[in-house]
Amino acid sequence: MRVTVDLDTKDFRELQETLRAGFDLGLGVPDKIEKTRKGYHIVWRGKKLSFDEAMAFRIILGDDDMRILFDLFTEPKQVLFRKKRIKKIRR
């Protein structure tokens, strides 16, 4: 299972600390780091982790609290939103 982190800070030092923590946890170098409006999206792919292990790593690495709660109670899991927009669908 992949590990995705939505880091809501533009502070480069916090990004470095998150990357170092991921490396120390055995995740290695991230497969993707994407700059966002509020910070960074960080993705580690291809890890042999259970859902619970991935969630624990996300908490340790400082993932957005609302994303963690969202993933605990909804499907799909570990969604990274690029644009914050609501689209109305006509019936």
Backbone torsions as a table, in degrees:
resi	resn	phi	psi	omega
1	MET	NA	142.5	178.3
2	ARG	-78.1	161.5	174.6
3	VAL	-120.5	122.0	178.7
4	THR	-117.2	137.8	179.6
5	VAL	-128.9	127.8	173.7
6	ASP	-102.7	100.5	-176.8
7	LEU	-93.4	110.6	-176.1
8	ASP	-91.1	61.4	174.4
9	THR	-154.7	145.9	176.3
10	LYS	-97.0	2.0	-179.2
11	ASP	-69.5	113.7	-176.8
12	PHE	-61.8	-32.2	178.7
13	ARG	-65.0	-37.9	177.1
14	GLU	-67.3	-36.7	174.5
15	LEU	-61.0	-46.5	179.0
16	GLN	-59.9	-42.2	179.4
17	GLU	-63.9	-39.5	178.5
18	THR	-66.2	-43.1	178.8
19	LEU	-63.7	-41.9	178.7
20	ARG	-63.9	-42.3	178.8
21	ALA	-63.1	-41.7	177.1
22	GLY	-61.3	-41.6	177.9
23	PHE	-63.8	-44.1	-179.7
24	ASP	-66.0	-29.2	178.1
25	LEU	-79.3	-3.6	178.3
26	GLY	93.5	10.3	179.3
27	LEU	-81.4	-19.4	179.9
28	GLY	77.3	-155.2	-179.6
29	VAL	-81.5	135.6	-179.6
30	PRO	-64.4	150.1	176.6
31	ASP	-78.1	-24.4	-177.1
32	LYS	-153.0	135.1	171.0
33	ILE	-130.0	121.4	-176.5
34	GLU	-125.1	128.2	177.3
35	LYS	-76.8	136.2	179.7
36	THR	-121.6	179.4	-179.7
37	ARG	-60.7	-39.3	-176.1
38	LYS	-105.0	-4.3	-177.2
39	GLY	168.2	-117.4	-174.7
40	TYR	-144.4	147.9	166.4
41	HIS	-106.8	129.1	-179.7
42	ILE	-123.1	132.5	-176.6
43	VAL	-131.9	127.5	169.5
44	TRP	-110.9	122.0	-178.0
45	ARG	-108.1	161.1	171.4
46	GLY	71.2	24.1	179.7
47	LYS	-91.0	139.4	179.3
48	LYS	-87.2	79.0	-177.2
49	LEU	-126.9	148.6	171.9
50	SER	-77.7	168.6	176.9
51	PHE	-58.6	-44.1	-179.1
52	ASP	-62.9	-40.2	178.3
53	GLU	-65.5	-43.3	178.7
54	ALA	-61.8	-40.9	178.3
55	MET	-64.3	-41.0	178.6
56	ALA	-61.9	-44.0	177.5
57	PHE	-60.7	-42.7	-179.9
58	ARG	-61.7	-40.0	177.7
59	ILE	-64.9	-47.2	179.9
60	ILE	-60.5	-38.8	-175.6
61	LEU	-83.5	0.0	173.9
62	GLY	85.6	28.5	177.6
63	ASP	-60.8	155.0	178.5
64	ASP	-56.0	126.6	-176.8
65	ASP	-58.7	-38.6	-178.8
66	MET	-67.2	-36.3	176.5
67	ARG	-64.5	-39.7	179.6
68	ILE	-63.7	-47.7	177.7
69	LEU	-62.1	-42.5	177.9
70	PHE	-56.3	-46.0	-178.5
71	ASP	-70.3	-27.3	178.4
72	LEU	-69.9	-29.2	-171.5
73	PHE	-119.6	1.6	-178.0
74	THR	-137.9	171.6	171.6
75	GLU	-120.6	152.5	-10.6
76	PRO	-73.7	171.3	-176.6
77	LYS	-97.3	151.0	173.4
78	GLN	55.7	50.1	178.0
79	VAL	-86.0	133.0	173.8
80	LEU	-107.0	119.7	-177.5
81	PHE	-87.9	128.4	178.1
82	ARG	-87.8	-39.0	-179.3
83	LYS	-129.0	135.7	178.6
84	LYS	-92.5	94.5	-177.8
85	ARG	-149.4	139.2	177.2
86	ILE	-105.2	131.4	179.5
87	LYS	-112.1	125.3	178.4
88	LYS	-85.5	138.3	179.3
89	ILE	-112.1	126.7	178.2
90	ARG	-79.3	144.1	178.3
91	ARG	-100.9	NA	NA
